[in-house]
Amino acid sequence: MKRKLLALVLAAGKGTRFKSDKIKVLHPMLGKPMIHLVVDCMHALRPETIHVVVGYQKDSVMKEEFSKPVEFIHQKKQLGTAHAVLAAKKILQSNKDKDLLVINGDLTLIRPESLRPMIRQHQREKNALTFLSAIMENPTGFGRVTYHENNVIRIFEEKDATPAQRRIKEANVGVYLFKIEDLLRALPKISNKNIKGEFYLTDIIEIMSGDKGRVGVYKAPEEQEIVGINDRYELAQAVEILRQRKIISLAESGVTIYDPSTTWIDFDVKIGRDTTLYSSVVLEGKTVIGQGCKLYPFVHIRDSRIGHEVKILTSTMIEESTIAKGAQIGPFTHLRPKSNVKAGAKVGNFVEMKSTVFGRGSKAGHLSYLGDTEVKDNVNIGAGTITCNYDGKKKHKTVIEEGAFIGSGTELVAPVKIGKDSYVGAGSTITKNVSSGALAVSRSRQVEKPRWVKKKRKK
């Protein structure tokens, strides 16, 4: 009979080698804090509950919005990994007939498909404990696995290991699967007689195997998944592996990525088939890109939704905005938050928008600022048009109705409304509403003074 499973994620430690004011497990990897990646992996294994052990900066960790519910356990003093498991004693005592999967909160590269065979092995062999090991070319930072008489297995943490033990290639990863009833019997036997004075969960392997409990070892099929993240450089190495995985996954789903080495795509980004990414594209947050789009070099998009068949030209920044089917953006465009570009519209060179709805088929070709503006369909915005939306205290709205034509070099002083099919002459400063079908021109009278330059030079 298959035993029910609980999961316990150890996330109480500070991570001192990060030299950061922020706890290690909240440092982002492809746009998600590393603790989220571990918790998501646990959810994929479908345990009854997931408990996260918190300690240092517990309030910050507990404020995180996880994709599915988790429960928190407070480890008041951080005295080692075994002590962290002991913090869950009450929960374990009420679930003695189940299994417990324990994982370190920085093992972000392990995938559910790598842990499912370990769970099957544990239950098939009816083990008291099954732990994950890996044969590693460079196991620096991991405890070494040693085998002794009478089936005793010992783990030597790197700081406590001899030079000979450090040369061992088999490393303990930090993933353990226990029969809870056996775990509870063994936990009190762990001591803190080591260099750091901590209670190591690794010691339980020797204790349980020495007590003739069935202890199994499941060797990780891929060394690449076993990366402990103890400092910023190891973080960078792990992020690179995740980045490559993401790009391979998208390529397999029908996305063309011409230069993977310069492309950054966050974990939660979604991209439709037949979309093409050129070099140096950055896609962050929960961005969604439709089918058949083209993103040219140095495009940077964050938390935005891009419709089908959109073309985004070089050196364009888009933040928290929406772009509908068939629109064209760029080059050198900046869409700030709450910009909404409708189908077939064109927003071009050195145009900036903020909190603006830009209508179907409308055009803003170059050198314009549209803030807090509602632009209806088929409007032409001439070069150098500016909406003056801020009076020093409040933001005000500009409305440009369907089919209007705004001449170059125009200033629209909000609040103001430009009527349907109206024209605004180039160089105008518009401070009053313009009625539908009208021409509005607001310029000072041109004055010319003959021979003025010659007189000035004589002076």
N, C-alpha and C positions, 0 to 999 in steps of 0.2 A: 504494500500500500504506500502510495506516495505521501511523504510527510509535508506538512504545510511549512511555509517559509516566511521568516521575518528578515528584514535587512537593517543593518546598523552602519551608518556612515560616520567615521571619526573626523570631526572638523573643529576640535577645540583648541588646537595649537596655534601659536602666533606665527610661526615661520620666520624665525629670527634672521636667517640668512638672506631673506628678501630685503632686509633693511628698509622697511616700509612702515608708514603709520597705519596701513590697512592690513587686516588679517590676510594671510596668504590665499585662503580658499575663495576670497572675493575678487582676486585679480582676474581680469577678463581674458578669455581665450576665444578668438574669433567672435567677439561680441557678447559672450556669455561668461559670467563668473564660473570658475572651475568647479565649484561645488554643484552647480546646476548640471554640468555634464555628467558627474558621478551619479547624482540623484536620478537623472533621466535614464541612465544605464540601469540603475536598480529597478525603476518602474517597468522597464521593458522585460524584466524577469518575472514580473507579476507577483511580488510578495504580498502577504496580507497587509502589512504595514511597513513603512520606512521610518526609522528613527534617526535623527541627526544629533550627534553629541556635540554640544557647543560649550564654549568656555570663554576664551579671550574674545572680546568684542561680540559677545553673544547677541546683544540687541541688534547689531548690524546684520548678522547672519539671519536672525529670526524675522527681520523685516523684508527679506527677499521674497519675491513672488515666484514660487516654483510652479512648474507646469501642472503638477498634480499635488495633492495634499501630502505633507510630511508632518511628523511629530518630533518635538525637540526634547532632549534630555540635557540637563545642565551639569557639567563636570566642574564643580566649584574650584578645585585645585587641579592644575595640569601636572599629574605625577606619572605620566606614561600611558601607553596604549592599553595595557591591561587594566589600569585604573579607570580609563575611559569606558571600557566595557562594563566594569563593575558598577559604574554610575547607572547602568540600565538594569540593575539587579532585580528590582521590583517587577519590572516588565518581564524579565526572563523567568522569574519564579512562577508567574501566572501562565507561562507558555512552555512548560517543560517538555511537552510531547512534540514540539516543533523543532525545526532547524533554524539556525541563525547564520546569515551571511554577513560577515564583517569586512569592510573595505576602507582603506585610507582615503581621505577626502581629496587627495591630490593625484589619484590615479585616473586621470581624465581620458587616457587613450584606450583603455580597455573597453571592448565592445561586448554587448550582450551575447552575441554568437560565440564569443570565446569563453564565456562563463557557463553557458548552458551545459556543455559536455562535462564540466567539473561538477555541476549539481547532479547530473545523471550518474556519474561515477560514484559520488558520495552516497547516493541513495541505493545504488545497485550493490555496492560493497558493504553497505550498512556500517559505515565508518562513524567513529565518534568525532573525528576531525579529518577534514580534507583541506589542504592548503595549496596555494598556487605558487609554483616556482618557475624559473626560466633559466635557460642556459644563455649566458650573456657574454659577449666578447669583452665588454667593460662593465663589470657589476659595481663600480664605485658608488657608494652611498647605500647599497643594499646589504642586508645580512646574508651571510653565506650558509648554505645548507651542508651539513656533514652527517654521515651515516655511521652507526656504531653497532656493536654486538647486541644481540637480543632485540633487533629491530628498533633500537633507540635512534631517534633523529634529533639533532641539536642545531640550533641557529646561533651563529656568532655575529652579533652586530659589529659593524666595521670598526667602531671605536674600541671595542673589546677584543677584536680578533688579532691573532698573531700574524706576522708576515706570510707564513705558509698558508694560513687560513684565508688571507686576503687574495691569494692567487687562485682560489677555487672559483670556477666559472658559474656554478649553479647558485642562483640567488633566490632568497625569499622575497616575494613581490609585495605582500601586504594585503592579501585576500584570503579569508579563512571561512570555512563552512563547518559549523559545529552542530552536533546534537546538543540541544540546550541543557538537557539533564546531565550530560557528561561535562559540559562546560562549567556548570555551577559547582560541580564537585572539584574541578581542577583549579579554578580561579584563586581560592584562598591559599594555594600552595606556592604561588608566585612570590618571589622576594625581590627586593630592590638592591641587592648586593652587586652593583656594577659601577662603572666609572661615573655615570650620570646620576646614580641614585634613584632611578625610575623603575616602575613596574612594567617590564616589557611583555607584551602579549606573545612575542616569539618564544618566550620560555615555556609557554604552555605546550608547545610541540614536544619538547623533551619530557615534560611531566606526563602528558597523556600517552606517549609512546612507551615510556618507562613503566607505566602502570598497566601495560599490555592492552591498552585500548587500541582499537583499530584506527591507525593514522594513515591516511592516503596522501599521496603527492600527485597533483595534476600539473603537468608541465605545459606552460603556455605555448601554443603553436606558433606565435609570431613574437619575436623579440621586440619588434618595433612598437608593440602596444605597451611595453613595460618601460615607462619613462617616469621616474620619480622627479617631482618638480620641487627642488629645494632652494633654488636661487633664480635670479632673473635670466641667466643664460640658459638654464634648463627649461625655463618657461618658454623662451624663444625657440628652443629645439622642439618642444612639444607642439607649440603653435604651428610650426612649419609642417609637421606631420598632419595635423588637422586640416591645414590649408590645402595640402595636396589631396587629401581624402575628399574634401569638398569639391575641388575642381574635377577630380576623376569621376565622382558621382554625377556632376552636371554634364560632363562630356558624354557619359554613358546614356544620359537621358535625352541627348540631342542638342546640346548647346555647344557652339563653337567658341573656343577660347584660344586665340592665336598665340598668346605669350603667357603661359601659366606662371612663369617665374616672376612676372611683374604684376600679377593680378591678385587682388585681395577680395575675398568674398566671405562675409560673415556666415556663421553657422545656420542662422534662421532665414537667410535669403532664399527666395524661390525664383527660378528663371524658366520661362517657357521654351519649348523646342524651336529650333531654327533661329534662335537669337544668336548674334555674333558679338563677341567682346574683343576689341583690339587691345593693345598693350596698355599697361599702367591704369587699368580701370579699378576703382575701389567701390565696393557695394557693402553697405553696413546696415546693422540693425535688422528690422523685419521688412526690408525692401522686397517688393514683388515686381518682377519684370515679365511682361507678356511674351507672346510668340512673335517671331519674325522681326525682332528689334535689332537695331545696330547701335552699339555704344563705341564711340571712337576714343582715341587715346586721351588719358588724363580726365576722364569723366569720373565724378565722385558723387555717389547717391547715398542718402541716409534716410531710413524709415519712410520710404515713399512707394507709391504704386504707379507703375508704368504700364499703359495699355499695350495692345498688340500693334505691331508695325510702326513703332515709334523710332525716330532717328534722333540720337543725341550726339551732337558734334563735339569736337575737341575742347578740352579745358572748361567743362561745365560742372557747376556745383548745384545739386538739388537736395533740399532738406524738407522732410515731412510734408511732401507735396504730392499731388495727383496729376498725372498726364494721361489724356485719353487717346484712343486709337488714331494712328496716322499723324500725330503732331510731330513737329520738328523743333528741337531746342538746341541753341548754340550756334556757333562756338562762343566761348567766353560769356556764358549766361549764368546768372546766380538766381535760383529760385529759392527764396527763404520760406520758412514754415507757413503753412496754410495757403499755398499757391495752388490753383486748380486750373490747369490748361485743358481746354476742351478739344474735341476731335478736330483734326485737320488744321489746327492753329499753328502759327510759326512765331517763335520767339528767338531773336537773333543776337548778333554781336553786342556784347557789353550792355545787355538789358538785365535789370534787377527787378524782381517782383517780391512782394511780401503781402500776405493776407489778401490775395487778389484772385478773382475768378476771371479767366480770360476766355472769351467765347469761341464758338465753333467758327473756323475759317478766319479768325482775326489774325492780324499781323502786327508785330512790333519788331522792326528789322534791326534797329541798332541804337545804342547810346541813350537809353531811356530808363526812368525809374517809375514803377507803378506800385504804390503802397496803399493798402486799404481801399482797393478799387474793384468795382464790378464792371467788366467790359463785356458787352453783349456780342452777338454773332456778327461776323463780317465787318469788323471795325479795323481801320487802318491807323496805326499810331506812328506818326512821323518821327524822324531822328531827333534826339534831344528833348523829347517830351518828358515832363516831370510832373507828378502829382504831389502837391505840397500838402501833405496829410497831417502834419504836426504843427500845432500853434504854440508850442512851448509848454503846454499843460495837458492837452488831450489830442487823441488821434481822431481825424474826421474822414468821412467816406466820399469818394468820387464815383459817380455812375456815368458810364458812357453807353448810350443806347445803340441799338442795332444799326449797322450801316454808316455810322458816323465816320468822318475823316478829320483827323487831328494833324494839323500842319506841323512842320519841323520847328523845333525851338520853342514849343509851347509850354507854359506853366499853368496848371489847373489847380487853383487854390481851393481846397476843400473846406467845408462841404459844398459840392457843386455837382450839377447834373447837366450832361450834354445830350440834347434830344436826338431822336431817331433821324437818320439821314442828314444830319446837320454837318456843316463845315466850320472848322476853326482855322483862321488864317495863320500862316507861319509867323513865329515871333510874338504871338499874343500871350498876354497874361489874363487869364479868365477868372474873374471873381464872382460872376453871377451866372445863374442857370441860362442855358442856351436852348431855345425852343426848337421843336422838330422842323427839319427842312430849312433852317436859317443858316446864314453865314455870320459868324462872329469874328470880329477883328478888334484887337485892343493893342494899339501901338502908339507911342508918342510921335508927334509930328517930326519929320526929318528936317533938320536945319543944316544948311551949308553956308559957310563963310568963305568967300573967294579970297585968295592970296593970304590966308591966315598963316600958313606955314612959313612963308617968306618973311612976314612981319615978325613972327616969333624968333626966327633965326637972327634977325638984325638986332633984337634986344640982347 
